[in-house]
């Protein structure tokens, strides 16, 4: 790139720096919040990436490239989008305001085309890596898409996050030559200047994982100085200088800077700089490569040339570059004063009337911005898959069977469907066979970019690895599972191909990947995950493998529909419905639940259940009614009055339960009937859908000052005012709200302590889940009326 182009880019980056700084300033000083809470922002953390981001958007990226922006650099991203004409001016004064620009880049909430949500540090960095894994899969199965580079801009402190290294080390992410990470190596964290520079350690870790590493440490001024006689001593001193000492130089000028710089230096270094004027010394010794446009563009080109592995660029920068707070140890959340902003405005040749202007379209910088806007424009993507998922696979269950086994059977049957099968893709963190994906893997194979030779034969599991496989196996990392599921669930946008992603994981370890689970759903990703086996029903495994709070997580996590069926056919209906929702084509019959947009979490069990109770309810209600109620979240498995008309006038209680504990609940209902108490049994298939239906009616009533109605899902399964006992192989509070929903006393039973090893019966006894305890809870509920 010639000097004219560099000068044009320099003019653009100066405007980007100003706008990013002023966006934060306006949010804090121009807008009255009325609540006394600091709005905040990150002027210094934004400034350190201005050069790297200007070089990317105005000289390097193509329309198909996708970029994750460091959370604290969001003002820089929005400033760039404004200069490109992709953001209305009104948003520039609405950072961190309702309906305005988000604190950190958000796919679903920002108005200017964010590729990857960021905010929870480390996850935004890894997301493009798994988006590239997804692209490799899409290219192999559906034809090669236009070339995309998947780029992450991350702070060096983000490399402290363990999930970064889990992602880097996973075999599934190897060989991705279209991935580039740019590390904002400013050597500061939130609280301090980092005492030791860990570049050697990090370089070694990346290289050990097979990555290509580039360092952009020095700018052109220093590079020229190093080439002069005596320049080697200067370089050695700058390399050896403690990081705290080097960072302190940015806050100094004149003789103070010279004294600080030479503290501990050799006579040779002092002699080298002796002839430099004070005003020359500072710009020279603080000339970092991360603020040199040409050096960065050269580094990006080097990464493009390496096509057999991911690349990482360590761009040495200063936090607060171009601002009066540059290098200050406490500048992370510092805000420029009004006087400092005014001085910066004047230094950039702007006035109050012109400070928000875009670049002059007739200028060289304005022409470049216009050209880049055209070059980076994208056509809209189609999210709908355009296939119809069947309402049911008609799974057969003639004997006791677990929901985990049914889950595997349904996936195999769907894989045979000529419309649906090719879009299914499964993944697991080294638990595919133990979560019942073996049948699917036997049918579809394991995905590998290059066909792998199989050295052993297994009659039960054909682990055939090839580009045609539809299962992506991961190492033991639940974070990677949810990061990959999130990107598979966004493949419609990032790779132009909707998919039907399904992941499996041991249910207690959903919590290990929870941050990435939340990240995916916050980003609007659409996928199915099955947590299995679950609960203390996994009795012999002990407390470390027994999940207790995952049901609460599923219920409370936005963008997720939590499902916990007990019986084969209900799971079949629910899973087909979930995949139909993902495909945006639920089939000819309307579902009882409103259209949902997000992920589905199935909590399953390895405990075989007798299917006769469900079949009896099916005969009583008919398939159409029962399916509608199952999808809505609950149905009456046993109607005590219909089962025994002599109990019509007897005291009545309702036993509500999910999943594996239904046999104990049914036994308790039978005991209560023998004692003259009518006990309806309600199978809650989706606490989530029930709760949302209840909340919708409550909030509608609150907002309109009207009497809330009872939602149909609750009305069909429960009787208003009748006492409730909730029974759950999970924390008792997850279902306790049902008493309020039906306007009756409630006694919640569940697992509120860590489990231990034992038999199912022993642990159910320990946690009050046996029939006798449920009977006592029912009598207690009746006494509370």
RATAVEN-V16837 format. One record per backbone hydrogen bond with DSSP energy under -1.0 kcal/mol. NH is the residue of the N-H (numbers start at 1). CO is the residue of the C=O. E is the energy in kcal/mol with one decimal. If there is no record, write none. Layout:
BEGIN
nh: (NH	NH)
co: (CO	CO)
e: (E	E)
END
This chain:
BEGIN
nh: (6	7	8	9	10	11	12	13	14	15	16	17	18	19	20	21	22	23	24	25	26	27	28	29	30	46	47	48	49	50	53	54	55	56	57	58	60	61	65	66	68	73	74	77	78	79	80	81	82	83	84	85	86	91	92	94	96	97	100	101	110	118	123	126	127	130	131	132	133	134	135	136	137	138	139	140	141	142	150	151	152	153	154	156	158	159	160	161	164	166	167	168	169	173	174	177	179	180	181	182	183	184	185	185	186	189	194	202	203	204	205	206	207	208	209	210	211	212	214	216	219	223	224	225	226	227	228	231	234	235	236	237	238	239	240	241	246	247	248	249	250	251	252	257	258	259	260	261	262	265	270	271	272	273	276	280	281	282	284	285	286	287	288	289	290	291	292	296	297	298	299	300	301	302	303	304	305	311	312	313	314	315	316	317	320	321	323	326	327	328	331	341	342	343	344	345	346	347	348	349	350	355	357	363	367	368	369	370	371	372	373	374	375	376	385	389	401	404	406	407	408	409	410	411	412	413	414	415	417	421	423	424	425	426	427	428	430	436	437	441	442	443	444	445	446	447	448	452	463	464	466	469	470	472	474	477	481	482	483	484	485	486	487	488	489	491	493	494	495	497	500	502	503	504	505	507	509	510	514	517	518	519	520	521	522	523	524	525	528	529	530	531	532	538	539	542	545	546	553	554	555	556	557	560	561	563	564	571	572	573	574	575	576	577	578	579	580	581	582	583	585	599	600	601	602	603	604	609	615	616	617	618	619	620	621	622	626	627	628	629	630	631	632	633	634	635	637	637	638	643	644	647	648	650	653	654	655	656	657	662	665	666	667	668	669	670	671	672	673	674	675	676	677	678	680	681	682	683	684	685	686	690	691	692	693	694	695	696	697	698	699	700	701	702	703	704	706	715	716	718	721	722	724	725	726	727	728	730	731	734	735	738	739	741	742	744	747	749	751	763	764	765	766	767	768	769	774	775	776	777	778	779	780	781	782	783	785)
co: (2	3	4	5	6	7	8	9	10	11	12	13	14	15	16	17	18	19	20	21	22	23	24	25	26	42	43	44	46	47	49	50	51	52	53	54	56	56	62	149	151	70	71	73	74	75	76	77	78	79	80	82	81	88	89	91	101	94	97	94	106	105	120	122	123	126	127	128	129	130	131	132	133	134	135	136	137	138	178	66	180	68	182	184	155	156	157	158	161	162	163	164	165	170	171	175	176	150	311	152	313	154	183	315	184	192	187	198	199	200	201	202	203	204	205	207	206	310	312	314	287	219	220	221	222	223	225	228	230	231	232	233	234	235	236	237	242	243	244	246	247	248	249	253	254	255	256	257	258	262	266	267	268	269	273	277	277	278	280	281	282	284	286	217	316	288	289	292	293	294	295	296	297	298	299	300	301	179	212	181	214	183	216	185	44	318	320	323	319	325	328	337	338	339	340	341	342	343	344	346	345	351	354	360	363	364	365	366	367	368	369	370	371	372	583	585	609	605	402	403	404	405	406	407	408	409	410	411	414	417	420	421	500	470	502	472	428	433	432	437	438	439	440	441	464	471	466	465	461	462	446	466	445	426	428	475	477	478	479	480	481	482	483	484	485	488	490	490	491	491	423	425	528	427	530	533	506	507	511	513	514	515	516	517	518	519	521	520	501	600	503	602	505	535	537	539	542	543	549	550	551	552	553	557	599	601	685	567	568	569	570	571	572	573	574	575	576	577	578	579	580	559	527	561	529	563	531	401	611	612	613	614	615	616	617	618	622	623	624	625	626	627	628	629	629	683	635	681	681	639	640	644	645	647	678	723	680	725	682	659	661	662	663	664	665	666	667	668	669	670	671	673	672	651	653	638	655	635	657	633	633	686	687	688	689	690	691	692	693	694	695	696	697	698	699	700	701	711	712	714	742	719	745	654	747	656	749	728	548	731	732	735	736	737	738	739	724	726	730	759	760	761	762	763	765	764	770	771	772	773	774	775	776	777	778	779	782)
e: (-2.0	-2.6	-2.2	-2.6	-2.3	-2.0	-2.1	-2.8	-1.9	-1.6	-2.5	-2.7	-2.1	-2.7	-2.8	-2.2	-2.9	-2.6	-1.3	-2.1	-3.2	-1.6	-1.4	-2.7	-1.7	-1.8	-2.1	-1.5	-1.5	-1.2	-2.5	-2.5	-2.5	-1.5	-2.5	-2.3	-2.1	-2.9	-1.4	-2.6	-2.6	-2.2	-1.4	-1.9	-2.5	-2.2	-2.4	-2.6	-2.1	-2.2	-1.8	-1.3	-3.1	-1.7	-1.7	-2.3	-3.2	-1.5	-2.6	-1.1	-1.6	-2.3	-1.7	-1.5	-2.0	-1.7	-2.1	-1.9	-1.5	-2.2	-2.3	-2.4	-1.8	-2.8	-3.1	-1.6	-1.7	-3.1	-3.5	-3.0	-2.1	-3.0	-2.3	-1.6	-1.3	-1.5	-1.8	-1.8	-1.0	-1.9	-2.0	-2.3	-2.1	-1.8	-1.5	-1.3	-1.2	-2.1	-2.4	-3.4	-3.4	-3.4	-1.7	-2.0	-2.2	-2.8	-2.1	-2.5	-3.0	-2.2	-2.1	-2.6	-2.7	-2.4	-1.3	-1.7	-2.5	-3.0	-2.7	-3.1	-2.3	-2.3	-2.3	-2.1	-2.8	-1.0	-1.3	-2.4	-1.2	-2.5	-2.8	-2.1	-2.4	-2.6	-1.9	-1.9	-2.4	-2.8	-1.5	-1.3	-1.2	-1.2	-1.8	-1.1	-1.9	-2.6	-2.4	-2.8	-2.2	-2.0	-2.0	-2.4	-1.8	-1.8	-1.4	-1.6	-2.1	-1.3	-1.6	-2.6	-1.6	-1.7	-1.4	-1.6	-2.4	-1.7	-1.9	-2.2	-2.4	-2.1	-1.9	-2.6	-2.0	-2.1	-1.9	-2.1	-1.6	-2.1	-2.6	-3.3	-3.1	-2.2	-2.3	-1.5	-2.0	-1.5	-2.3	-1.7	-3.0	-1.8	-1.8	-2.4	-2.3	-2.3	-2.3	-2.6	-2.1	-2.3	-1.5	-1.8	-2.4	-1.6	-1.9	-2.0	-2.7	-2.2	-2.2	-2.2	-2.4	-2.5	-2.1	-1.7	-2.3	-2.0	-1.1	-1.1	-1.8	-2.3	-2.0	-2.5	-1.7	-1.9	-2.9	-2.0	-1.9	-2.5	-2.6	-2.2	-1.1	-2.7	-1.8	-1.1	-1.8	-2.3	-1.6	-1.1	-1.5	-1.4	-2.8	-2.6	-2.9	-1.6	-2.8	-2.6	-3.2	-3.3	-1.6	-2.4	-1.1	-2.0	-2.5	-1.5	-1.5	-3.1	-2.5	-2.3	-1.7	-2.1	-2.3	-2.7	-2.8	-2.3	-1.7	-3.0	-2.3	-1.2	-1.4	-2.5	-1.9	-2.0	-2.6	-2.6	-2.7	-1.7	-2.0	-1.4	-1.5	-1.9	-1.1	-2.4	-3.0	-2.2	-2.4	-2.0	-2.9	-1.6	-1.3	-2.6	-2.1	-2.9	-2.6	-3.0	-2.5	-1.6	-2.1	-1.5	-1.7	-1.3	-1.9	-2.7	-2.2	-2.3	-2.1	-1.1	-2.4	-3.0	-2.9	-2.2	-2.5	-2.7	-2.5	-3.0	-2.2	-2.2	-2.4	-2.4	-2.1	-2.4	-2.1	-2.0	-2.2	-2.7	-2.3	-2.7	-2.8	-2.7	-2.6	-2.1	-2.1	-2.3	-1.9	-2.4	-2.2	-1.8	-2.7	-2.6	-2.5	-3.0	-1.9	-2.2	-3.0	-2.6	-1.5	-1.2	-1.5	-1.5	-1.0	-1.5	-1.8	-2.7	-1.9	-2.6	-1.7	-1.3	-2.7	-2.5	-3.3	-3.0	-2.4	-1.6	-1.8	-2.7	-2.1	-2.2	-2.3	-2.0	-2.1	-2.6	-2.2	-1.8	-1.2	-1.5	-2.9	-2.8	-2.1	-2.1	-3.0	-2.1	-3.2	-1.0	-2.0	-2.0	-2.9	-2.7	-2.1	-2.3	-3.0	-2.6	-1.7	-2.3	-3.0	-2.2	-2.0	-2.6	-2.9	-1.6	-2.0	-2.4	-2.4	-2.9	-3.5	-1.6	-2.7	-2.9	-1.5	-2.7	-1.1	-2.0	-3.0	-1.5	-1.0	-2.0	-1.3	-2.0	-1.8	-2.6	-2.1	-3.3	-3.2	-2.3	-2.8	-2.3	-2.1	-1.9	-1.2	-3.6	-2.2	-2.5	-2.1	-2.4	-2.2	-2.2	-2.2	-2.4	-2.2	-1.8	-1.2)
END
